[in-house]
Amino acid sequence: MSAGRGRGIDARPAGQGRGIDARPAGQGRGIDTAVVLGIETSCDETGVGIVALAADGAVTLLADEIASSVDDHARFGGVVPEVASRAHLQAMVPAVRRALRTAGVAASDVDAVAVTAGPGLAGALLVGVAAAKAYAAAWDVPLYGVNHLAAHVAVDTVEHGPLPPALALLVSGGHSSLLQVSSVAEPMDPVGATIDDAAGEAFDKVARLLGLGFPGGPYIDNAARAGDAGSVWFPRGLTGPRDARYDFSFAGLKTAVARHVEALEREGTPVPIADVAAAFQEAVADVLTAKALRAAADRGIETLLIGGGVAANSRLRALAERRCAAAGVRLRVPRPRLCTDNGAMVAALGAHLLHAGAVPSDLGIPAEPALAVTTPLV
Amino acid sequence: MQSVLVLAIDTATPAVTAGLLRLPGDGPPELLARRVTVDNRAHAELLTPSIRAVLAEAGVAAADLDAVVCGAGPGPFTGLRVGMVTAAAFADGLGIPVHPVCSLDAIAHEAVGPVLVATDARRREVYWARYDAAGARVDGPHVARPAGVPAGGAVRAAGAAAAMLGLPVVAPEYPGPVGLVAVVAAELRRGAPPAALTPLYLRRPDAVEPGARKRVTPA
């Protein structure tokens, strides 16, 4: 139902905000600036971000509020969808209020609302999608239901400016994908993906078997600082000559770590946690960067972008820097805060869609738990 | 006394309900427009379009609303949350209060007491509450097997799961806009601050803490 949709973006030049007569004087931002609020609830972070879109398409971060339910999931060793969904409901309105306050914008200044429509946990997505629709209806502004993975790519422009054609390596607790990006806000071309566990999932599982905390990423990273990555060799999945060139597999790696730890335990040898953490992390970083650079070389792509929570891993960042430099590939990695799930990335993609003149989403869109990477906007 | 313009929402049952009402200074709420769609799988798709439809039908701008009333359950979690977060966000976006109502109370208001109200809680259980002849809730809300619901002094049953309680069944099946608003009419007229918008889940999340790690090699 689109009746009563107040300001379709097709009713004004791309990138323009509300007309000058609709905006109170003395606003501080020029009339060529639009404000986009983004909502993210695909997993366990309730994220609300606000960005400003300039007439030239530049996107500036104004607010990035997060409420995380991660501590509620720790004792379960993984994200419990119902626990996450309950937390989203409680956190949503306070997070929007905090974001508006931080950004210094009034609700009446918001020109569009963007929300993660998928992929993600169904019940969790629904909370954000319903909230975004309600804000869009209350404020009478367009809604953009966007792809979570495309938003991980779009957020990099907030930090590093316009994105040239790039290969994106998106690695988190839910995803491990290689995607070819022609332009932010355009459909992405799937190049490779994990065939079993996501990389972040492997971090969680290995952290658990080493007796470290949840989520595993930061704990493994910390433990590995004191370890010797060469102390033991863990397998690199799908790297044989007949294996899929760009796909990943981490289930075998996780099992290899478990066998190693169990063998030590059987012998009564103390498990060298730092060494095992470092060797495991090395195996993940090695295969992720090797396959990403292989795909970049095969396809003649000169820029590699890494996003998602695992992009916060220090070894992955360091190895990617070294190998990109050697291959002559430009590396772009947003700061860790923008790599993990957040609302700013959703706002950023919404802003790029607004600038590109995309047709807003209908207020009747569903949440799309299995949304394909080829669909940036629902 | 001035009348109050209210949007009523409930998604605690398969009925996705939005209503626009005028609550006069005295007397029952007057229904201006209503959209009710019974669809268990499309709460998030249907609700906001339904809200826009009732506003359009009544010729009321969202900015003219004075308050939102929202069914707070009990109800199946995912659908319930759609209504509650929509109500919370819509009211916040307009800068108006949102008043929670036990969804079973809204059903009871439109039935004649003393009455048991029961709705489907899935897993062969019902959400239920009991109301006296004056319409006051005297037990519940609870979640239980139908056989475990005590009739108390109730002589009738209402709600979509009423037929499982062994009492004469009366309307309504689902919480309606008039019932939702009537339950909090006094607060709305006074402009009293609303209660906290807390969902009535009545069940804990299904999650088990993992036991000892499973070995991948024989011990």
Boltz contact constraints between the chains, C-beta under 6 A:
constraints:
  - contact:
      token1: [A, 1]
      token2: [B, 49]
      max_distance: 6.0
  - contact:
      token1: [A, 4]
      token2: [B, 52]
      max_distance: 6.0
  - contact:
      token1: [A, 4]
      token2: [B, 56]
      max_distance: 6.0
  - contact:
      token1: [A, 75]
      token2: [B, 209]
      max_distance: 6.0
  - contact:
      token1: [A, 76]
      token2: [B, 207]
      max_distance: 6.0
  - contact:
      token1: [A, 76]
      token2: [B, 209]
      max_distance: 6.0
  - contact:
      token1: [A, 77]
      token2: [B, 210]
      max_distance: 6.0
  - contact:
      token1: [A, 80]
      token2: [B, 205]
      max_distance: 6.0
  - contact:
      token1: [A, 80]
      token2: [B, 207]
      max_distance: 6.0
  - contact:
      token1: [A, 82]
      token2: [B, 205]
      max_distance: 6.0
  - contact:
      token1: [A, 83]
      token2: [B, 205]
      max_distance: 6.0
  - contact:
      token1: [A, 89]
      token2: [B, 81]
      max_distance: 6.0
  - contact:
      token1: [A, 89]
      token2: [B, 85]
      max_distance: 6.0
  - contact:
      token1: [A, 92]
      token2: [B, 85]
      max_distance: 6.0
  - contact:
      token1: [A, 93]
      token2: [B, 88]
      max_distance: 6.0
  - contact:
      token1: [A, 93]
      token2: [B, 92]
      max_distance: 6.0
  - contact:
      token1: [A, 123]
      token2: [B, 78]
      max_distance: 6.0
  - contact:
      token1: [A, 126]
      token2: [B, 44]
      max_distance: 6.0
  - contact:
      token1: [A, 126]
      token2: [B, 82]
      max_distance: 6.0
  - contact:
      token1: [A, 127]
      token2: [B, 81]
      max_distance: 6.0
  - contact:
      token1: [A, 127]
      token2: [B, 85]
      max_distance: 6.0
  - contact:
      token1: [A, 129]
      token2: [B, 44]
      max_distance: 6.0
  - contact:
      token1: [A, 130]
      token2: [B, 44]
      max_distance: 6.0
  - contact:
      token1: [A, 130]
      token2: [B, 82]
      max_distance: 6.0
  - contact:
      token1: [A, 130]
      token2: [B, 85]
      max_distance: 6.0
  - contact:
      token1: [A, 130]
      token2: [B, 86]
      max_distance: 6.0
  - contact:
      token1: [A, 131]
      token2: [B, 85]
      max_distance: 6.0
  - contact:
      token1: [A, 131]
      token2: [B, 89]
      max_distance: 6.0
  - contact:
      token1: [A, 133]
      token2: [B, 48]
      max_distance: 6.0
  - contact:
      token1: [A, 134]
      token2: [B, 48]
      max_distance: 6.0
  - contact:
      token1: [A, 134]
      token2: [B, 86]
      max_distance: 6.0
  - contact:
      token1: [A, 134]
      token2: [B, 89]
      max_distance: 6.0
  - contact:
      token1: [A, 134]
      token2: [B, 90]
      max_distance: 6.0
  - contact:
      token1: [A, 135]
      token2: [B, 89]
      max_distance: 6.0
  - contact:
      token1: [A, 135]
      token2: [B, 93]
      max_distance: 6.0
  - contact:
      token1: [A, 137]
      token2: [B, 48]
      max_distance: 6.0
  - contact:
      token1: [A, 137]
      token2: [B, 52]
      max_distance: 6.0
  - contact:
      token1: [A, 138]
      token2: [B, 62]
      max_distance: 6.0
  - contact:
      token1: [A, 138]
      token2: [B, 90]
      max_distance: 6.0
  - contact:
      token1: [A, 138]
      token2: [B, 93]
      max_distance: 6.0
  - contact:
      token1: [A, 138]
      token2: [B, 94]
      max_distance: 6.0
  - contact:
      token1: [A, 139]
      token2: [B, 93]
      max_distance: 6.0
  - contact:
      token1: [A, 209]
      token2: [B, 213]
      max_distance: 6.0
  - contact:
      token1: [A, 255]
      token2: [B, 216]
      max_distance: 6.0
  - contact:
      token1: [A, 258]
      token2: [B, 216]
      max_distance: 6.0
  - contact:
      token1: [A, 259]
      token2: [B, 216]
      max_distance: 6.0
  - contact:
      token1: [A, 259]
      token2: [B, 217]
      max_distance: 6.0
  - contact:
      token1: [A, 262]
      token2: [B, 215]
      max_distance: 6.0
  - contact:
      token1: [A, 262]
      token2: [B, 217]
      max_distance: 6.0
  - contact:
      token1: [A, 363]
      token2: [B, 48]
      max_distance: 6.0
  - contact:
      token1: [A, 363]
      token2: [B, 49]
      max_distance: 6.0
  - contact:
      token1: [A, 364]
      token2: [B, 45]
      max_distance: 6.0
  - contact:
      token1: [A, 364]
      token2: [B, 49]
      max_distance: 6.0
  - contact:
      token1: [A, 366]
      token2: [B, 45]
      max_distance: 6.0
